[in-house]
Amino acid sequence: MNMTMTTMITKYMTTNTKNDGTNLTGVLLVVFIVLKLTNLINWSWLWVLSPLWIPVGMVVVFTVLTALVVLIMEAFKRW
């Protein structure tokens, strides 16, 4: 049986991935909302919903860092 690398990777990814829809930010969001609605915490809704902003913040930080690296590399190419 002769498989190419792409075929092997595709087969591995389709058979060995499990995504049940739960992640840390989703769990934190539900926990914070339940705690807020049961009056166990007295946070503003901005902080209760903060797990929604974690992935957005990570994308923004990654984008800014990537842009800085590209700008620095372009500046050194000119020298």
Backbone as numpy.savetxt, mean C-alpha at the origin, in Angstrom:
# Nx Ny Nz CAx CAy CAz Cx Cy Cz
8.59 -32.48 -19.86 7.74 -31.30 -19.86 8.63 -30.06 -19.86
8.60 -29.32 -20.92 9.46 -28.15 -21.08 8.61 -26.88 -20.95
8.81 -26.15 -19.83 8.05 -24.92 -19.59 9.00 -23.73 -19.66
8.51 -22.66 -20.23 9.30 -21.45 -20.22 9.18 -20.80 -18.84
10.09 -19.88 -18.56 10.08 -19.20 -17.27 8.78 -18.43 -17.06
8.28 -17.79 -18.11 7.04 -17.04 -18.00 5.87 -17.95 -17.65
5.83 -19.12 -18.27 4.76 -20.06 -17.99 4.82 -20.55 -16.55
6.04 -20.81 -16.06 6.20 -21.28 -14.69 5.78 -20.21 -13.68
6.18 -18.96 -13.95 5.82 -17.86 -13.04 4.31 -17.65 -13.04
3.71 -17.68 -14.23 2.26 -17.50 -14.32 1.52 -18.60 -13.58
1.98 -19.83 -13.74 1.34 -20.95 -13.06 1.50 -20.82 -11.55
2.70 -20.42 -11.10 2.93 -20.25 -9.66 2.04 -19.15 -9.09
1.94 -18.03 -9.79 1.16 -16.90 -9.29 -0.33 -17.23 -9.23
-0.82 -18.00 -10.16 -2.26 -18.30 -10.17 -2.62 -19.39 -9.17
-1.67 -20.26 -8.83 -1.98 -21.35 -7.91 -1.60 -21.03 -6.46
-0.65 -20.12 -6.25 -0.13 -19.89 -4.91 -0.46 -18.52 -4.34
-1.39 -17.82 -4.92 -1.78 -16.52 -4.36 -3.12 -16.65 -3.68
-3.21 -16.01 -2.54 -4.46 -16.02 -1.81 -4.73 -14.59 -1.35
-5.80 -14.05 -1.81 -6.17 -12.71 -1.41 -7.60 -12.77 -0.90
-7.71 -12.78 0.42 -9.05 -12.87 1.00 -9.65 -11.50 1.30
-8.97 -10.43 0.87 -9.52 -9.10 1.01 -9.21 -8.40 2.31
-8.50 -9.05 3.21 -8.17 -8.39 4.47 -6.74 -7.91 4.44
-6.52 -6.75 5.00 -5.18 -6.23 5.17 -5.15 -5.39 6.44
-3.98 -4.97 6.82 -3.83 -4.26 8.09 -4.63 -2.97 8.13
-4.59 -2.20 7.06 -5.31 -0.92 7.08 -6.82 -1.13 7.14
-7.33 -2.15 6.47 -8.76 -2.44 6.52 -9.21 -2.85 7.90
-8.41 -3.70 8.54 -8.74 -4.14 9.90 -8.68 -2.96 10.86
-7.63 -2.14 10.76 -7.52 -0.97 11.63 -8.70 -0.02 11.44
-9.11 0.17 10.19 -10.23 1.06 9.91 -11.50 0.57 10.60
-11.79 -0.71 10.49 -12.99 -1.27 11.12 -12.90 -1.14 12.64
-11.74 -1.46 13.19 -11.56 -1.38 14.65 -11.75 0.06 15.13
-11.13 1.01 14.44 -11.25 2.41 14.85 -12.70 2.91 14.75
-13.41 2.52 13.70 -14.80 2.95 13.55 -15.66 2.36 14.65
-15.46 1.09 14.96 -16.24 0.46 16.03 -15.95 1.14 17.37
-14.67 1.40 17.64 -14.31 2.07 18.90 -14.91 3.47 18.97
-14.92 4.19 17.87 -15.50 5.54 17.84 -17.01 5.48 18.05
-17.69 4.57 17.37 -19.15 4.50 17.48 -19.61 4.00 18.85
-18.77 3.24 19.53 -19.13 2.77 20.88 -18.63 3.72 21.96
-18.10 4.86 21.56 -17.59 5.90 22.46 -16.47 5.41 23.37
-15.69 4.46 22.92 -14.53 4.02 23.70 -13.31 4.89 23.42
-13.31 5.58 22.29 -12.26 6.56 22.00 -12.93 7.88 21.65
-12.24 8.96 21.93 -12.79 10.28 21.68 -11.93 11.00 20.65
-11.62 10.32 19.55 -10.80 10.89 18.50 -11.70 11.61 17.50
-11.08 12.53 16.76 -11.83 13.14 15.66 -11.94 12.12 14.53
-12.92 12.35 13.65 -13.12 11.41 12.55 -11.93 11.40 11.60
-11.15 12.48 11.58 -9.95 12.51 10.75 -8.98 11.40 11.17
-8.80 11.23 12.49 -7.90 10.19 12.97 -8.52 8.80 12.89
-9.82 8.72 13.05 -10.49 7.42 12.94 -10.36 6.88 11.52
-10.46 7.75 10.54 -10.37 7.34 9.15 -8.94 7.38 8.60
-7.97 7.60 9.47 -6.58 7.70 9.02 -6.05 6.44 8.32
-6.51 5.22 8.64 -6.02 4.07 7.87 -6.31 4.16 6.37
-7.30 4.95 5.98 -7.56 5.15 4.56 -6.44 5.94 3.90
-5.79 6.80 4.67 -4.76 7.68 4.13 -3.38 7.03 4.11
-3.18 5.92 4.80 -1.86 5.29 4.84 -1.39 4.87 3.44
-2.19 4.14 2.66 -1.70 3.78 1.31 -1.50 5.00 0.41
-2.37 5.99 0.55 -2.23 7.21 -0.26 -0.92 7.91 0.10
-0.64 8.01 1.38 0.61 8.64 1.82 1.83 7.90 1.33
1.77 6.58 1.33 2.90 5.80 0.85 3.14 6.03 -0.63
2.08 6.14 -1.41 2.22 6.40 -2.85 2.82 7.78 -3.07
2.37 8.77 -2.30 2.89 10.14 -2.45 4.38 10.17 -2.11
4.76 9.54 -1.00 6.17 9.53 -0.60 7.02 8.83 -1.66
6.56 7.69 -2.14 7.30 6.96 -3.18 7.44 7.80 -4.45
6.38 8.49 -4.84 6.42 9.31 -6.04 7.40 10.47 -5.89
7.37 11.13 -4.74 8.28 12.25 -4.50 9.73 11.77 -4.49
10.01 10.66 -3.82 11.37 10.13 -3.78 11.85 9.73 -5.18
10.99 9.12 -5.95 11.35 8.74 -7.31 11.65 9.97 -8.16
10.82 10.99 -8.03 11.05 12.23 -8.78 12.38 12.88 -8.38
12.69 12.87 -7.08 13.96 13.44 -6.63 15.15 12.67 -7.19
15.06 11.35 -7.19 16.16 10.55 -7.73 16.34 10.83 -9.22
15.25 10.93 -9.95 15.34 11.21 -11.39 15.93 12.59 -11.63
15.51 13.58 -10.86 16.06 14.93 -11.02 17.54 14.97 -10.70
17.96 14.29 -9.66 19.38 14.27 -9.30 20.19 13.56 -10.39
19.67 12.47 -10.91 20.38 11.76 -11.98 20.49 12.63 -13.23
19.43 13.36 -13.56 19.49 14.26 -14.72 20.47 15.39 -14.50
20.56 15.91 -13.27 21.50 16.98 -12.98 22.94 16.50 -13.14
23.24 15.27 -12.72 24.58 14.75 -12.85 24.94 14.39 -14.30
23.94 14.10 -15.13 24.20 13.82 -16.53 24.69 15.07 -17.26
24.27 16.24 -16.83 24.62 17.49 -17.49 26.07 17.88 -17.22
26.64 17.39 -16.14 28.03 17.74 -15.81 28.93 16.99 -16.65
